[in-house]
Amino acid sequence: MTTDISHLVSLHIIKSRIVAAHSEVNKAWGIIQPDHNYKAIWDMVCLFAILYQSIFVPFRLCFDEDAQGGFSVFETIIDVLFIIDIFCCFNVGFYKKGYLVMTRKDIALYYLQTWFFIDLIASFPYSWFFALG
């Protein structure tokens, strides 16, 4: 009975070391862990930007109101923020079947296959081009 428990404990320790080694060996420079505090703060900033736009974009479309003054600057900053977010997503690891993936190639392939095109269409600064016309 004690050998079974010690065997399970040693297997758990070995598995933990393999996962840790796998994560560290495959970590490219500049890759952010998905659970990092900076990532959480960035996600909250993006959430507030999405909430702002979900209120003011329909308002501006319905009442044909253009952003003026500080609102115009703020909305330009939000557009830039969403573009930066696309580049950030290429540098954030992800979990696959419980394993942390931190290689740039795997992250890029995963992002291109999942959210990239949705993010690209959603964050395209249409107002910059409509303002020119």
OpenMM code with the backbone's topology and positions (N, CA, C; nanometers):
from openmm import Vec3, app, unit

residues = "MET THR THR ASP ILE SER HIS LEU VAL SER LEU HIS ILE ILE LYS SER ARG ILE VAL ALA ALA HIS SER GLU VAL ASN LYS ALA TRP GLY ILE ILE GLN PRO ASP HIS ASN TYR LYS ALA ILE TRP ASP MET VAL CYS LEU PHE ALA ILE LEU TYR GLN SER ILE PHE VAL PRO PHE ARG LEU CYS PHE ASP GLU ASP ALA GLN GLY GLY PHE SER VAL PHE GLU THR ILE ILE ASP VAL LEU PHE ILE ILE ASP ILE PHE CYS CYS PHE ASN VAL GLY PHE TYR LYS LYS GLY TYR LEU VAL MET THR ARG LYS ASP ILE ALA LEU TYR TYR LEU GLN THR TRP PHE PHE ILE ASP LEU ILE ALA SER PHE PRO TYR SER TRP PHE PHE ALA LEU GLY".split()
positions = [
    Vec3(0.0826, -0.1194, 0.0000),
    Vec3(0.0000, 0.0000, 0.0000),
    Vec3(0.0868, 0.1255, 0.0000),
    Vec3(0.1892, 0.1300, 0.0853),
    Vec3(0.2755, 0.2482, 0.0890),
    Vec3(0.3570, 0.2613, -0.0386),
    Vec3(0.3888, 0.1494, -0.1012),
    Vec3(0.4636, 0.1579, -0.2273),
    Vec3(0.3761, 0.2165, -0.3376),
    Vec3(0.2458, 0.1871, -0.3342),
    Vec3(0.1552, 0.2447, -0.4339),
    Vec3(0.1475, 0.3963, -0.4193),
    Vec3(0.1368, 0.4432, -0.2948),
    Vec3(0.1285, 0.5867, -0.2697),
    Vec3(0.2593, 0.6542, -0.3079),
    Vec3(0.3701, 0.5969, -0.2688),
    Vec3(0.4986, 0.6578, -0.3032),
    Vec3(0.5216, 0.6555, -0.4544),
    Vec3(0.4721, 0.5508, -0.5206),
    Vec3(0.4839, 0.5434, -0.6660),
    Vec3(0.4008, 0.6538, -0.7317),
    Vec3(0.2785, 0.6780, -0.6821),
    Vec3(0.1935, 0.7840, -0.7354),
    Vec3(0.2540, 0.9218, -0.7117),
    Vec3(0.3109, 0.9413, -0.5936),
    Vec3(0.3734, 1.0689, -0.5623),
    Vec3(0.4924, 1.0931, -0.6545),
    Vec3(0.5745, 0.9905, -0.6745),
    Vec3(0.6906, 1.0078, -0.7619),
    Vec3(0.6478, 1.0322, -0.9073),
    Vec3(0.5398, 0.9689, -0.9520),
    Vec3(0.4898, 0.9941, -1.0868),
    Vec3(0.4401, 1.1376, -1.1012),
    Vec3(0.3722, 1.1872, -0.9968),
    Vec3(0.3238, 1.3244, -0.9992),
    Vec3(0.4407, 1.4226, -1.0054),
    Vec3(0.5447, 1.3974, -0.9279),
    Vec3(0.6620, 1.4850, -0.9276),
    Vec3(0.7295, 1.4832, -1.0647),
    Vec3(0.7423, 1.3668, -1.1227),
    Vec3(0.8054, 1.3557, -1.2545),
    Vec3(0.7225, 1.4298, -1.3590),
    Vec3(0.5903, 1.4122, -1.3542),
    Vec3(0.5027, 1.4796, -1.4502),
    Vec3(0.5118, 1.6315, -1.4325),
    Vec3(0.5166, 1.6788, -1.3093),
    Vec3(0.5277, 1.8220, -1.2831),
    Vec3(0.6577, 1.8776, -1.3396),
    Vec3(0.7671, 1.8030, -1.3233),
    Vec3(0.8957, 1.8479, -1.3762),
    Vec3(0.8958, 1.8494, -1.5289),
    Vec3(0.8315, 1.7521, -1.5898),
    Vec3(0.8249, 1.7473, -1.7359),
    Vec3(0.7463, 1.8658, -1.7894),
    Vec3(0.6314, 1.8948, -1.7265),
    Vec3(0.5490, 2.0080, -1.7704),
    Vec3(0.6254, 2.1382, -1.7517),
    Vec3(0.6918, 2.1555, -1.6376),
    Vec3(0.7691, 2.2770, -1.6119),
    Vec3(0.8835, 2.2895, -1.7119),
    Vec3(0.9536, 2.1812, -1.7371),
    Vec3(1.0641, 2.1843, -1.8325),
    Vec3(1.0125, 2.2132, -1.9730),
    Vec3(0.9019, 2.1521, -2.0087),
    Vec3(0.8431, 2.1747, -2.1411),
    Vec3(0.8057, 2.3209, -2.1589),
    Vec3(0.7474, 2.3805, -2.0570),
    Vec3(0.7053, 2.5199, -2.0657),
    Vec3(0.8249, 2.6133, -2.0747),
    Vec3(0.9298, 2.5858, -1.9985),
    Vec3(1.0462, 2.6739, -1.9978),
    Vec3(1.1307, 2.6581, -2.1234),
    Vec3(1.1475, 2.5352, -2.1703),
    Vec3(1.2306, 2.5124, -2.2870),
    Vec3(1.1679, 2.5734, -2.4111),
    Vec3(1.0371, 2.5654, -2.4224),
    Vec3(0.9692, 2.6123, -2.5418),
    Vec3(0.9237, 2.7578, -2.5319),
    Vec3(0.9645, 2.8266, -2.4278),
    Vec3(0.9225, 2.9656, -2.4126),
    Vec3(1.0135, 3.0568, -2.4948),
    Vec3(0.9539, 3.1278, -2.5873),
    Vec3(1.0281, 3.2231, -2.6679),
    Vec3(1.0342, 3.3568, -2.5940),
    Vec3(1.1309, 3.4385, -2.6306),
    Vec3(1.1460, 3.5685, -2.5676),
    Vec3(1.0250, 3.6555, -2.5988),
    Vec3(0.9722, 3.7226, -2.4983),
    Vec3(0.8614, 3.8151, -2.5171),
    Vec3(0.7231, 3.7521, -2.5136),
    Vec3(0.7147, 3.6227, -2.4922),
    Vec3(0.5845, 3.5567, -2.4838),
    Vec3(0.5287, 3.5756, -2.3428),
    Vec3(0.4033, 3.6137, -2.3349),
    Vec3(0.3377, 3.6402, -2.2069),
    Vec3(0.2550, 3.5187, -2.1675),
    Vec3(0.2621, 3.4819, -2.0410),
    Vec3(0.1796, 3.3714, -1.9940),
    Vec3(0.0338, 3.4168, -1.9876),
    Vec3(-0.0595, 3.3307, -2.0253),
    Vec3(-0.2003, 3.3716, -2.0299),
    Vec3(-0.2590, 3.4048, -1.8930),
    Vec3(-0.1953, 3.3592, -1.7859),
    Vec3(-0.2450, 3.3847, -1.6507),
    Vec3(-0.1749, 3.5014, -1.5822),
    Vec3(-0.0899, 3.5724, -1.6530),
    Vec3(-0.0117, 3.6809, -1.5926),
    Vec3(-0.1011, 3.7999, -1.5591),
    Vec3(-0.0648, 3.8738, -1.4548),
    Vec3(-0.1436, 3.9890, -1.4107),
    Vec3(-0.1525, 4.0971, -1.5183),
    Vec3(-0.0433, 4.1195, -1.5923),
    Vec3(-0.0462, 4.2197, -1.6990),
    Vec3(-0.1490, 4.1838, -1.8057),
    Vec3(-0.1613, 4.0570, -1.8351),
    Vec3(-0.2597, 4.0101, -1.9333),
    Vec3(-0.4011, 4.0362, -1.8823),
    Vec3(-0.4235, 4.0134, -1.7535),
    Vec3(-0.5555, 4.0380, -1.6946),
    Vec3(-0.5904, 4.1871, -1.6992),
    Vec3(-0.4932, 4.2724, -1.6706),
    Vec3(-0.5163, 4.4172, -1.6754),
    Vec3(-0.5462, 4.4607, -1.8194),
    Vec3(-0.4686, 4.4089, -1.9136),
    Vec3(-0.4911, 4.4407, -2.0549),
    Vec3(-0.6315, 4.3980, -2.0982),
    Vec3(-0.6728, 4.2799, -2.0563),
    Vec3(-0.8066, 4.2309, -2.0915),
    Vec3(-0.9159, 4.3199, -2.0328),
    Vec3(-0.8944, 4.3709, -1.9129),
    Vec3(-0.9935, 4.4603, -1.8514),
    Vec3(-1.0014, 4.5930, -1.9278),
    Vec3(-0.8877, 4.6471, -1.9701),
    Vec3(-0.8868, 4.7707, -2.0489),
    Vec3(-0.9628, 4.7485, -2.1792),
    Vec3(-0.9367, 4.6347, -2.2445),
    Vec3(-1.0076, 4.6025, -2.3693),
    Vec3(-1.1572, 4.5841, -2.3446),
    Vec3(-1.1937, 4.5256, -2.2320),
    Vec3(-1.3350, 4.5082, -2.1983),
    Vec3(-1.4053, 4.6431, -2.1855),
    Vec3(-1.3427, 4.7386, -2.1167),
    Vec3(-1.4032, 4.8704, -2.1029),
    Vec3(-1.4131, 4.9413, -2.2382),
    Vec3(-1.3143, 4.9208, -2.3244),
    Vec3(-1.3203, 4.9795, -2.4588),
    Vec3(-1.4352, 4.9189, -2.5389),
    Vec3(-1.4553, 4.7882, -2.5256),
    Vec3(-1.5660, 4.7212, -2.5952),
    Vec3(-1.7003, 4.7722, -2.5418),
    Vec3(-1.7112, 4.7873, -2.4112),
    Vec3(-1.8354, 4.8394, -2.3525),
    Vec3(-1.8641, 4.9812, -2.4006),
    Vec3(-1.7606, 5.0640, -2.4038),
    Vec3(-1.7777, 5.2012, -2.4529),
    Vec3(-1.8288, 5.1990, -2.5966),
    Vec3(-1.7640, 5.1189, -2.6802),
    Vec3(-1.8042, 5.1152, -2.8206),
    Vec3(-1.9421, 5.0525, -2.8406),
    Vec3(-1.9768, 4.9572, -2.7556),
    Vec3(-2.1099, 4.8956, -2.7702),
    Vec3(-2.2215, 4.9926, -2.7365),
    Vec3(-2.1899, 5.0978, -2.6643),
    Vec3(-2.2903, 5.2009, -2.6330),
    Vec3(-2.2862, 5.3145, -2.7352),
    Vec3(-2.1659, 5.3641, -2.7647),
    Vec3(-2.1553, 5.4853, -2.8447),
    Vec3(-2.1594, 5.4629, -2.9953),
    Vec3(-2.1171, 5.3493, -3.0450),
    Vec3(-2.1254, 5.3258, -3.1899),
    Vec3(-2.2715, 5.3209, -3.2357),
    Vec3(-2.3600, 5.2446, -3.1705),
    Vec3(-2.5018, 5.2487, -3.2129),
    Vec3(-2.5635, 5.3886, -3.1972),
    Vec3(-2.5248, 5.4585, -3.0905),
    Vec3(-2.5758, 5.5945, -3.0700),
    Vec3(-2.5363, 5.6851, -3.1860),
    Vec3(-2.4090, 5.6779, -3.2231),
    Vec3(-2.3596, 5.7649, -3.3307),
    Vec3(-2.4218, 5.7279, -3.4659),
    Vec3(-2.4465, 5.5986, -3.4868),
    Vec3(-2.5089, 5.5563, -3.6121),
    Vec3(-2.6562, 5.5962, -3.6183),
    Vec3(-2.7264, 5.5808, -3.5084),
    Vec3(-2.8702, 5.6113, -3.5071),
    Vec3(-2.8993, 5.7609, -3.5169),
    Vec3(-2.8211, 5.8408, -3.4480),
    Vec3(-2.8490, 5.9844, -3.4427),
    Vec3(-2.7562, 6.0667, -3.5319),
    Vec3(-2.6775, 5.9985, -3.6133),
    Vec3(-2.5875, 6.0635, -3.7086),
    Vec3(-2.5012, 6.1706, -3.6410),
    Vec3(-2.4464, 6.1334, -3.5282),
    Vec3(-2.3605, 6.2223, -3.4507),
    Vec3(-2.2150, 6.1782, -3.4667),
    Vec3(-2.1282, 6.2731, -3.4952),
    Vec3(-1.9859, 6.2446, -3.5022),
    Vec3(-1.9214, 6.2741, -3.3672),
    Vec3(-1.8166, 6.1996, -3.3377),
    Vec3(-1.7409, 6.2260, -3.2158),
    Vec3(-1.6646, 6.3561, -3.2340),
    Vec3(-1.6689, 6.4404, -3.1326),
    Vec3(-1.6016, 6.5692, -3.1415),
    Vec3(-1.5154, 6.5904, -3.0188),
    Vec3(-1.4079, 6.6647, -3.0359),
    Vec3(-1.3222, 6.7019, -2.9245),
    Vec3(-1.2542, 6.5827, -2.8609),
    Vec3(-1.2692, 6.5739, -2.7301),
    Vec3(-1.2056, 6.4669, -2.6537),
    Vec3(-1.2585, 6.3289, -2.6889),
    Vec3(-1.3859, 6.3218, -2.7251),
    Vec3(-1.4434, 6.1925, -2.7639),
    Vec3(-1.3771, 6.1392, -2.8910),
    Vec3(-1.3477, 6.2267, -2.9838),
    Vec3(-1.2812, 6.1863, -3.1074),
    Vec3(-1.1427, 6.1302, -3.0788),
    Vec3(-1.0693, 6.1973, -2.9923),
    Vec3(-0.9355, 6.1500, -2.9538),
    Vec3(-0.9464, 6.0166, -2.8813),
    Vec3(-1.0418, 6.0069, -2.7887),
    Vec3(-1.0602, 5.8836, -2.7123),
    Vec3(-1.0960, 5.7665, -2.8032),
    Vec3(-1.1815, 5.7885, -2.9010),
    Vec3(-1.2202, 5.6814, -2.9922),
    Vec3(-1.1054, 5.6415, -3.0855),
    Vec3(-1.0200, 5.7351, -3.1203),
    Vec3(-0.9000, 5.7015, -3.1978),
    Vec3(-0.8055, 5.6161, -3.1140),
    Vec3(-0.7922, 5.6496, -2.9864),
    Vec3(-0.7082, 5.5695, -2.8956),
    Vec3(-0.7642, 5.4281, -2.8847),
    Vec3(-0.8962, 5.4147, -2.8783),
    Vec3(-0.9579, 5.2820, -2.8711),
    Vec3(-0.9299, 5.2028, -2.9986),
    Vec3(-0.9384, 5.2690, -3.1147),
    Vec3(-0.9066, 5.2000, -3.2400),
    Vec3(-0.7629, 5.1485, -3.2401),
    Vec3(-0.6706, 5.2311, -3.1942),
    Vec3(-0.5300, 5.1902, -3.1867),
    Vec3(-0.5127, 5.0773, -3.0855),
    Vec3(-0.5847, 5.0848, -2.9750),
    Vec3(-0.5788, 4.9803, -2.8729),
    Vec3(-0.6190, 4.8446, -2.9305),
    Vec3(-0.7244, 4.8419, -3.0095),
    Vec3(-0.7690, 4.7152, -3.0684),
    Vec3(-0.6694, 4.6610, -3.1705),
    Vec3(-0.6036, 4.7501, -3.2429),
    Vec3(-0.5000, 4.7059, -3.3368),
    Vec3(-0.3809, 4.6487, -3.2607),
    Vec3(-0.3424, 4.7143, -3.1533),
    Vec3(-0.2319, 4.6641, -3.0693),
    Vec3(-0.2693, 4.5293, -3.0096),
    Vec3(-0.3954, 4.5120, -2.9757),
    Vec3(-0.4400, 4.3856, -2.9168),
    Vec3(-0.4179, 4.2685, -3.0120),
    Vec3(-0.4332, 4.2914, -3.1407),
    Vec3(-0.4069, 4.1841, -3.2374),
    Vec3(-0.2615, 4.1401, -3.2280),
    Vec3(-0.1700, 4.2365, -3.2235),
    Vec3(-0.0278, 4.2022, -3.2119),
    Vec3(0.0026, 4.1347, -3.0779),
    Vec3(-0.0652, 4.1789, -2.9731),
    Vec3(-0.0449, 4.1167, -2.8417),
    Vec3(-0.0893, 3.9700, -2.8417),
    Vec3(-0.1974, 3.9408, -2.9111),
    Vec3(-0.2484, 3.8032, -2.9135),
    Vec3(-0.1492, 3.7067, -2.9777),
    Vec3(-0.0624, 3.7564, -3.0639),
    Vec3(0.0422, 3.6726, -3.1219),
    Vec3(0.1542, 3.6440, -3.0227),
    Vec3(0.1484, 3.7074, -2.9055),
    Vec3(0.2547, 3.6936, -2.8060),
    Vec3(0.2039, 3.6457, -2.6708),
    Vec3(0.0883, 3.5815, -2.6683),
    Vec3(0.0324, 3.5290, -2.5435),
    Vec3(0.0175, 3.3782, -2.5579),
    Vec3(0.0755, 3.3047, -2.4631),
    Vec3(0.0651, 3.1593, -2.4648),
    Vec3(-0.0786, 3.1145, -2.4423),
    Vec3(-0.0994, 2.9854, -2.4585),
    Vec3(-0.2329, 2.9294, -2.4380),
    Vec3(-0.2193, 2.7872, -2.3852),
    Vec3(-0.3289, 2.7357, -2.3336),
    Vec3(-0.3319, 2.5997, -2.2825),
    Vec3(-0.3943, 2.5067, -2.3863),
    Vec3(-0.3294, 2.3948, -2.4066),
    Vec3(-0.3819, 2.2931, -2.4971),
    Vec3(-0.3759, 2.1599, -2.4246),
    Vec3(-0.4940, 2.1047, -2.3965),
    Vec3(-0.5066, 1.9784, -2.3239),
    Vec3(-0.4308, 1.9827, -2.1910),
    Vec3(-0.4388, 2.0956, -2.1242),
    Vec3(-0.3776, 2.1106, -1.9929),
    Vec3(-0.2314, 2.1505, -1.9938),
    Vec3(-0.1692, 2.1587, -2.1110),
    Vec3(-0.0288, 2.1961, -2.1210),
    Vec3(-0.0171, 2.3398, -2.1699),
    Vec3(0.0735, 2.4125, -2.1088),
    Vec3(0.0969, 2.5509, -2.1470),
    Vec3(0.1837, 2.5538, -2.2722),
    Vec3(0.1331, 2.6179, -2.3768),
    Vec3(0.2069, 2.6295, -2.5028),
    Vec3(0.2639, 2.7710, -2.5096),
    Vec3(0.3961, 2.7810, -2.5228),
    Vec3(0.4630, 2.9103, -2.5216),
    Vec3(0.5538, 2.9313, -2.6421),
    Vec3(0.5406, 2.8515, -2.7459),
    Vec3(0.6231, 2.8702, -2.8650),
    Vec3(0.5517, 2.9640, -2.9613),
    Vec3(0.6283, 3.0535, -3.0185),
    Vec3(0.5706, 3.1570, -3.1048),
    Vec3(0.4978, 3.0963, -3.2250),
    Vec3(0.5536, 2.9932, -3.2853),
    Vec3(0.4919, 2.9305, -3.4024),
    Vec3(0.3566, 2.8699, -3.3654),
    Vec3(0.3509, 2.7970, -3.2555),
    Vec3(0.2251, 2.7344, -3.2134),
    Vec3(0.1203, 2.8391, -3.1759),
    Vec3(0.1654, 2.9476, -3.1111),
    Vec3(0.0729, 3.0550, -3.0741),
    Vec3(0.0153, 3.1205, -3.1993),
    Vec3(0.1012, 3.1499, -3.2964),
    Vec3(0.0556, 3.2134, -3.4195),
    Vec3(-0.0431, 3.1241, -3.4947),
    Vec3(-0.0114, 2.9971, -3.5066),
    Vec3(-0.1020, 2.9052, -3.5762),
    Vec3(-0.2362, 2.8952, -3.5045),
    Vec3(-0.2312, 2.8860, -3.3725),
    Vec3(-0.3547, 2.8766, -3.2939),
    Vec3(-0.4396, 3.0020, -3.3105),
    Vec3(-0.3771, 3.1190, -3.3013),
    Vec3(-0.4508, 3.2451, -3.3133),
    Vec3(-0.5074, 3.2632, -3.4548),
    Vec3(-0.4294, 3.2284, -3.5550),
    Vec3(-0.4782, 3.2394, -3.6933),
    Vec3(-0.5962, 3.1463, -3.7191),
    Vec3(-0.5993, 3.0316, -3.6522),
    Vec3(-0.7070, 2.9349, -3.6722),
    Vec3(-0.8302, 2.9649, -3.5868),
    Vec3(-0.8165, 3.0516, -3.4867),
    Vec3(-0.9299, 3.0761, -3.3978),
    Vec3(-0.9860, 3.2172, -3.4146),
    Vec3(-0.9273, 3.3173, -3.3491),
    Vec3(-0.9881, 3.4492, -3.3369),
    Vec3(-0.9306, 3.5559, -3.4284),
    Vec3(-0.8242, 3.5286, -3.5001),
    Vec3(-0.7556, 3.6344, -3.5748),
    Vec3(-0.8470, 3.7081, -3.6721),
    Vec3(-0.9177, 3.6365, -3.7581),
    Vec3(-0.9977, 3.7032, -3.8606),
    Vec3(-1.1162, 3.7785, -3.8000),
    Vec3(-1.1732, 3.7268, -3.6947),
    Vec3(-1.2803, 3.7983, -3.6243),
    Vec3(-1.2249, 3.9263, -3.5630),
    Vec3(-1.1089, 3.9156, -3.4971),
    Vec3(-1.0458, 4.0341, -3.4386),
    Vec3(-1.0081, 4.1359, -3.5458),
    Vec3(-0.9583, 4.0889, -3.6589),
    Vec3(-0.9166, 4.1788, -3.7663),
    Vec3(-1.0358, 4.2573, -3.8214),
    Vec3(-1.1448, 4.1892, -3.8461),
    Vec3(-1.2646, 4.2566, -3.8980),
    Vec3(-1.3229, 4.3510, -3.7933),
    Vec3(-1.3275, 4.3060, -3.6680),
    Vec3(-1.3873, 4.3867, -3.5613),
    Vec3(-1.3019, 4.5083, -3.5258),
    Vec3(-1.1708, 4.4987, -3.5384),
    Vec3(-1.0853, 4.6090, -3.4964),
    Vec3(-1.0406, 4.6978, -3.6114),
    Vec3(-1.0835, 4.6681, -3.7335),
    Vec3(-1.0457, 4.7517, -3.8472),
    Vec3(-1.1018, 4.8924, -3.8260),
    Vec3(-1.0178, 4.9939, -3.8364),
    Vec3(-1.0634, 5.1318, -3.8077),
    Vec3(-1.1409, 5.1924, -3.9249),
    Vec3(-1.2658, 5.1498, -3.9416),
    Vec3(-1.3485, 5.1985, -4.0514),
    Vec3(-1.3658, 5.3494, -4.0485),
    Vec3(-1.3752, 5.4061, -3.9308),
    Vec3(-1.3980, 5.5505, -3.9190),
    Vec3(-1.2835, 5.6305, -3.9794),
    Vec3(-1.1625, 5.5778, -3.9804),
    Vec3(-1.0503, 5.6487, -4.0398),
    Vec3(-1.0699, 5.6624, -4.1902),
    Vec3(-1.1304, 5.5630, -4.2526),
    Vec3(-1.1482, 5.5645, -4.3977),
    Vec3(-1.2754, 5.6389, -4.4386),
    Vec3(-1.3786, 5.6316, -4.3533),
    Vec3(-1.5001, 5.7067, -4.3835),
    Vec3(-1.4780, 5.8559, -4.3664),
    Vec3(-1.3865, 5.8922, -4.2775),
    Vec3(-1.3553, 6.0342, -4.2562),
    Vec3(-1.2853, 6.0936, -4.3779),
    Vec3(-1.2147, 6.0108, -4.4540),
    Vec3(-1.1444, 6.0594, -4.5721),
    Vec3(-1.2395, 6.0876, -4.6873),
    Vec3(-1.3520, 6.0149, -4.6916),
    Vec3(-1.4432, 6.0255, -4.8052),
    Vec3(-1.5461, 6.1327, -4.7955),
] * unit.nanometer
topology = app.Topology()
chain = topology.addChain("A")
for resn in residues:
    res = topology.addResidue(resn, chain)
    for name in ("N", "CA", "C"):
        topology.addAtom(name, app.Element.getBySymbol(name[0]), res)
